[in-house]
């Protein structure tokens, strides 16, 4: 990953092994484990698989070289993030480190039969009828084409709903999906409730969860689901 630890690939192998040994033999330390982290274990394709397997082989090679050169044995060896837990179970070793999987996401193959454990919901604050030709929200990036039953939701980018999703996503309500309209504001956003007459003030709206895949929202935001899960701000109440 080139962010922490020691680079051990290629010509750096011997130097990396020596660095690991020196770290393990520093005074006052009792070394318990060693780990690495996969860069593309969650991605499909031959190139990603080849790189992941090369990372694993290098990791195991370093462990073997450290043992041979110094006699140091690691009680805990771990490298499997969420992608590896699902796609490379043979790399689980002594411990695994799932992240996204803990939320019930990241199991694209359905092998683990996980379900989302986190939902982001809000409610309809008010409902307005807007005639055709009415500008909606900042920047006038949406203009109604016809008479529209418009709901105002009590959520915005200060709560973790990316502004980049403006005009590119829909939220689940009773009876179907309500397209989001106009620029998402700091504390609120607007949706089209035309034809969804069962939705009223106070009705629940699911931004992501079991009925509205988080992947739709992350695609609209041009990001990964994990960022949206982490982005929900502290001011949003948690209900367990």
C-alpha positions in Angstrom: 0.0 0.0 0.0 3.1 2.3 0.4 1.6 4.1 3.3 3.0 2.5 6.5 5.4 -0.4 7.3 8.3 -1.5 5.2 8.5 -1.9 1.5 9.9 -5.4 0.8 9.2 -6.0 -2.9 12.0 -6.7 -5.5 15.4 -5.3 -4.6 14.1 -4.1 -1.2 13.4 -7.6 0.1 16.5 -8.1 2.1 16.4 -4.6 3.5 12.7 -5.0 4.4 13.4 -8.3 6.2 16.2 -6.7 8.2 14.0 -3.7 9.1 11.3 -6.1 10.4 13.9 -8.0 12.5 15.4 -4.8 13.9 11.9 -3.6 14.8 11.1 -6.9 16.5 14.3 -6.9 18.6 14.0 -3.4 19.9 14.4 -3.3 23.7 11.2 -3.4 25.8 9.1 -4.8 23.0 7.4 -8.2 22.7 6.4 -8.8 19.1 2.9 -10.4 18.8 2.0 -10.2 15.1 2.7 -9.0 11.6 0.4 -7.8 8.9 0.0 -6.3 5.5 -3.0 -4.8 3.7 -4.4 -5.7 0.3 -4.9 -2.9 -2.3 -7.3 -4.6 -4.8 -8.6 -7.7 -3.2 -12.2 -6.4 -3.6 -11.8 -5.8 -7.3 -12.6 -8.2 -10.2 -10.3 -9.2 -13.0 -7.1 -11.0 -13.7 -4.8 -8.0 -12.9 -6.4 -7.5 -9.5 -6.1 -11.2 -8.7 -2.5 -11.4 -9.8 -1.6 -8.4 -7.7 -3.4 -9.7 -4.6 -1.7 -13.0 -4.9 1.7 -11.4 -5.4 1.1 -9.3 -2.3 0.2 -12.5 -0.3 3.3 -14.4 -1.6 5.5 -11.5 -0.7 4.0 -11.3 2.8 4.5 -15.0 3.4 8.0 -14.8 2.0 9.0 -12.1 4.4 7.6 -14.1 7.3 9.6 -17.1 6.2 12.8 -15.1 5.7 12.4 -13.4 9.2 12.0 -16.9 10.8 15.0 -18.3 8.9 17.3 -15.4 9.7 16.4 -14.6 13.3 14.2 -17.4 14.6 11.3 -15.0 15.2 7.9 -16.6 15.0 4.8 -14.5 14.8 1.8 -15.7 16.8 -0.6 -13.7 14.7 -0.4 -13.2 11.0 -3.1 -11.3 9.3 -3.8 -9.7 5.9 -7.4 -10.4 4.9 -9.5 -7.2 4.6 -13.2 -7.5 3.5 -12.3 -8.2 -0.1 -10.0 -11.0 0.9 -12.4 -12.5 3.4 -14.9 -12.9 0.6 -12.7 -13.6 -2.4 -9.6 -15.3 -1.0 -10.5 -17.3 2.1 -7.3 -19.3 1.9 -5.5 -16.0 3.0 -7.4 -15.8 6.3 -4.3 -17.1 8.3 -4.6 -16.4 12.1 -7.0 -13.4 12.0 -9.1 -11.4 9.6 -9.9 -7.6 9.5 -13.3 -7.1 7.9 -14.4 -3.5 7.6 -17.1 -2.9 5.1 -18.4 -6.5 5.7 -19.3 -5.5 9.3 -22.0 -3.3 7.8 -23.3 -6.1 5.6 -21.9 -4.7 2.4 -19.0 -5.8 0.2 -20.2 -9.4 -0.3 -20.8 -8.9 -4.0 -20.9 -12.6 -4.7 -23.5 -13.2 -2.0 -21.2 -16.0 -0.7 -21.7 -14.9 3.0 -25.4 -14.1 2.6 -25.0 -10.8 4.5 -27.7 -8.3 5.0 -27.2 -4.5 5.5 -27.2 -3.6 9.2 -27.4 0.1 8.7 -30.1 2.3 7.2 -30.1 6.0 6.7 -33.7 7.4 6.9 -35.3 10.8 7.2 -38.9 12.1 7.1 -40.9 14.5 4.9 -41.0 17.9 6.5 -43.5 19.6 4.2 -45.1 19.1 0.8 -45.5 21.8 -1.8 -47.2 21.9 -5.1 -45.1 23.7 -7.7 -46.3 24.7 -11.2 -44.2 24.0 -14.3 -41.3 26.3 -14.9 -40.5 26.7 -11.2 -36.8 26.7 -10.2 -35.8 24.4 -7.3 -32.9 25.0 -4.9 -29.5 26.7 -5.3 -28.1 27.3 -8.8 -31.5 26.7 -10.5 -30.2 23.2 -11.6 -33.7 21.8 -11.7 -36.8 23.5 -13.2 -40.1 21.7 -13.0 -41.5 20.6 -16.4 -45.1 20.3 -15.1 -47.1 20.7 -11.9 -45.1 18.8 -9.3 -45.9 17.5 -5.8 -42.7 18.2 -4.1 -41.5 17.0 -0.7 -38.9 18.7 1.4 -36.8 16.2 3.4 -35.0 16.9 6.7 -31.6 15.9 5.5 -28.7 17.5 3.7 -25.0 17.4 3.1 -24.2 18.4 6.7 -25.8 15.1 7.7 -23.7 13.1 5.2 -25.8 13.2 2.0 -23.3 14.2 -0.7 -24.1 17.3 -2.6 -22.6 15.6 -5.7 -25.7 13.3 -5.7 -28.0 16.3 -6.6 -30.5 15.4 -9.4 -28.9 12.0 -9.7 -30.5 9.7 -7.1 -33.9 8.5 -5.8 -35.0 7.6 -2.3 -37.4 4.9 -1.2 -40.8 5.9 0.1 -44.1 3.9 0.6 -45.2 3.0 -2.9 -42.0 3.4 -4.8 -39.0 5.7 -5.4 -39.0 9.5 -5.2 -36.4 11.2 -7.5 -34.4 13.9 -5.8 -34.8 17.4 -7.2 -32.4 20.3 -7.4 -29.2 20.9 -5.4 -29.0 19.2 -2.1 -28.8 21.8 0.7 -27.0 21.8 4.0 -30.0 20.7 6.0 -32.6 19.6 3.5 -33.3 18.4 0.0 -36.3 18.0 -2.3 -37.9 15.0 -3.9 -40.7 14.5 -6.5 -43.7 12.9 -4.8 -46.0 13.1 -7.8 -48.1 10.0 -8.0 -47.0 8.9 -4.5 -50.1 10.3 -2.7 -49.8 7.9 0.2 -46.6 9.7 1.2 -47.5 12.6 3.6 -45.8 14.9 6.0 -43.9 12.8 8.5 -43.6 9.8 6.2 -40.3 7.9 6.4 -37.9 8.1 3.5 -35.0 5.6 3.2 -31.9 7.0 1.6 -30.1 3.7 1.8 -30.9 0.4 3.4 -32.6 -2.9 2.6 -35.1 -1.3 0.2 -32.7 1.2 -1.4 -29.2 -0.1 -2.2 -26.4 2.1 -1.0 -24.6 1.3 -4.2 -27.0 3.4 -6.2 -26.2 6.4 -3.9 -22.4 5.8 -4.0 -22.5 5.5 -7.8 -24.3 8.9 -7.9 -21.7 10.4 -5.6 -18.8 8.8 -7.6 -17.5 7.2 -4.5 -17.5 3.8 -2.6 -20.2 2.7 -0.2 -17.8 2.8 2.8 -17.4 6.6 2.4 -21.1 7.1 2.7 -21.3 4.8 5.8 -18.5 6.8 7.4 -19.9 10.2 6.3 -23.1 10.1 8.4 -22.4 13.0 10.7 -22.6 13.1 14.5 -25.8 15.2 14.5 -27.8 12.4 12.9 -29.5 10.4 15.7 -28.6 6.7 15.9 -31.4 4.2 16.7 -30.3 0.7 17.6 
